[in-house]
Amino acid sequence: MLRTEKEAIVSNIQSVLERSAIALCVDYRGLNVNEIMEFRKKIKGAGGQAVVLKNKLLYYAFTRAFNSESDEIGSQEQRFVDILNGPTMLVVGDEDPIAPTKVIVEQAKQLEALEIKGGFLDGEFITDSRIDQLSKLPGREEVLGQLLRTLMAPATNLARLVNEPASQLARVVRTYGDQLSA
């Protein structure tokens, strides 16, 4: 691979990392091609992206994305860099950090060869146990649905309250009409 190609890849991954809500690394050693393709498809369906690249290129992209002013990296970033050994697949989520996390944890349970190495969320290194905890949280769509139900509850109750006197009157009239006809 030419140096210019490597620089283009690093630049592309750097921009992906900068706009991503979450970046996770998994070890895919032991998976066959079909399992990897299915994993990538599920990640894409969850609004994420899965990319396999050389650890050195990922290292350069990561240090550029999070440390543009200096070549030194902090302890949180160093923990992320430390997991870059062996085959690494980078999984990023743009909007919802929970959805790709759920897919990774689910797939790691189904595919024993898939190992969660760790990741980076909002400037903080997260371990595989923390990723497992994140996967149990409701996703963006679930939270929006809960919020909508909460916002709609007072309006629904108000509509029911406003309609109740008319309903009671209709029941009284119907009962009175039934009594007259009997």
Backbone hydrogen bonds, N-H to C=O, Kabsch-Sander energy under -0.5 kcal/mol:
donor,donor_aa,acceptor,acceptor_aa,energy
6,K,2,L,-2.2
7,E,3,R,-2.6
8,A,4,T,-2.0
9,I,5,E,-2.3
10,V,6,K,-2.7
11,S,7,E,-2.4
12,N,8,A,-2.3
13,I,9,I,-2.8
14,Q,10,V,-2.6
15,S,11,S,-2.1
16,V,12,N,-2.0
17,L,13,I,-2.8
18,E,14,Q,-2.3
19,R,15,S,-1.5
20,S,16,V,-0.8
21,A,93,G,-2.8
22,I,93,G,-1.4
23,A,120,F,-2.2
24,L,91,V,-3.3
25,C,118,G,-3.2
26,V,89,M,-2.1
27,D,115,E,-3.3
28,Y,26,V,-0.6
31,L,28,Y,-2.1
36,I,32,N,-2.2
37,M,33,V,-2.6
38,E,34,N,-2.4
39,F,35,E,-2.3
40,R,36,I,-2.6
41,K,37,M,-2.2
42,K,38,E,-2.2
43,I,39,F,-2.4
44,K,40,R,-2.6
45,G,41,K,-2.2
46,A,42,K,-1.1
47,G,44,K,-1.7
48,G,43,I,-2.6
49,Q,92,V,-2.1
51,V,90,L,-2.9
53,L,51,V,-0.5
53,L,88,T,-1.0
58,L,54,K,-2.2
59,Y,55,N,-2.7
60,Y,56,K,-2.3
61,A,57,L,-2.4
62,F,58,L,-2.7
63,T,59,Y,-2.7
64,R,60,Y,-2.0
65,A,61,A,-2.3
66,F,62,F,-2.1
67,N,63,T,-1.4
78,Q,74,G,-2.3
79,R,75,S,-1.9
80,F,76,Q,-1.3
81,V,77,E,-2.5
82,D,78,Q,-2.2
83,I,79,R,-0.7
83,I,80,F,-1.0
84,L,81,V,-1.7
85,N,83,I,-2.2
89,M,26,V,-2.7
90,L,51,V,-3.3
90,L,88,T,-0.5
91,V,24,L,-3.3
91,V,89,M,-0.5
92,V,49,Q,-2.6
93,G,22,I,-1.9
94,D,47,G,-1.1
101,T,97,P,-0.8
102,K,98,I,-2.5
103,V,99,A,-1.8
104,I,100,P,-2.5
105,V,101,T,-2.4
106,E,102,K,-2.4
107,Q,103,V,-2.8
108,A,104,I,-2.5
109,K,105,V,-1.6
110,Q,106,E,-1.6
111,L,107,Q,-3.6
112,E,110,Q,-0.8
114,L,111,L,-1.6
115,E,27,D,-2.3
115,E,113,A,-0.5
117,K,25,C,-2.5
117,K,115,E,-0.6
118,G,25,C,-1.3
119,G,126,I,-2.2
120,F,23,A,-3.0
121,L,124,E,-2.9
122,D,21,A,-0.8
124,E,121,L,-1.5
126,I,119,G,-2.5
131,I,127,T,-2.1
132,D,128,D,-1.9
133,Q,129,S,-1.8
134,L,130,R,-2.5
135,S,131,I,-1.9
136,K,132,D,-0.6
136,K,133,Q,-1.1
137,L,134,L,-1.5
143,V,139,G,-2.4
144,L,140,R,-2.5
145,G,141,E,-2.1
146,Q,142,E,-2.3
147,L,143,V,-2.5
148,L,144,L,-2.5
149,R,145,G,-2.3
150,T,146,Q,-2.2
151,L,147,L,-2.5
152,M,148,L,-2.3
153,A,149,R,-1.5
155,A,151,L,-0.5
156,T,152,M,-2.5
157,N,153,A,-2.5
158,L,154,P,-2.4
159,A,155,A,-2.4
160,R,156,T,-2.2
161,L,157,N,-2.4
162,V,158,L,-2.7
163,N,159,A,-2.0
164,E,160,R,-1.2
166,A,162,V,-0.5
167,S,163,N,-2.1
168,Q,164,E,-2.7
169,L,165,P,-2.4
170,A,166,A,-2.2
171,R,167,S,-2.1
172,V,168,Q,-2.3
173,V,169,L,-2.6
174,R,170,A,-2.3
175,T,171,R,-2.5
176,Y,172,V,-2.7
177,G,173,V,-2.8
178,D,174,R,-2.4
179,Q,175,T,-2.1
180,L,176,Y,-2.1
181,S,177,G,-2.0
182,A,178,D,-0.9
